[in-house]
Amino acid sequence: MVIIGIDPGSRITGYGVIRLEGNQHIHLESGCIRVTEKNPGSRLQEIYTGLKTIIQQHKPIEAAIEQIFMHQNPGSALKLGQARGAAIVALELPISEYSARQVKQSVVGYGAAKKEQVQHMVRQLLNIKEKLQADAADALAIALCHAHTRLSLQKMGGIAPSRKKRNSWRDYQPA
């Protein structure tokens, strides 16, 4: 099973793709979509197109995305929401949402962990030797959080081992 994690951003959107093989997590690809356009519509199109390319290459069957947290600046929160929306539309997959605290708790074991701790654990869990970009590491952490949550629910009998792909973004159901 292949899972994509998304760390949305208006300038940099991180992505991380992992494959689950039993209890093993295998790193397939991670990186950042760096938006270069100045026009807001073109910026969102870059995010959408970049994610579509990654999805076509790896064919994930589930996605995880970070929930929006309230910024002090409402304009920044709106831009983040737009970037998140472009990502959700591009995914066309079953999507699960996780707060930053949930991701940190799942990956590090401590909900208030620092970014460096998250990056270290992501590298350890996925056996990655090279340094990761912060946004890519966050996206991988989101994918790992989803994988851990999914495995826990499977063990409790809450979900089947794999789920069918949804037909379109209109089937998106928030957590």
Secondary structure, DSSP 4 states (H G I P E B T S, - for coil): -EEEEEE--SSEEEEEEEEEETTEEEEEEEEEEE---SSHHHHHHHHHHHHHHHHHHH--SEEEEEPP---SSHHHHHHHHHHHHHHHHHH-S-EEEE-HHHHHHHHTS-TT--HHHHHHHHHHHHT--SPPPHHHHHHHHHHHHHHHHHHHHHHTTSS-S--PPPSSGGG----
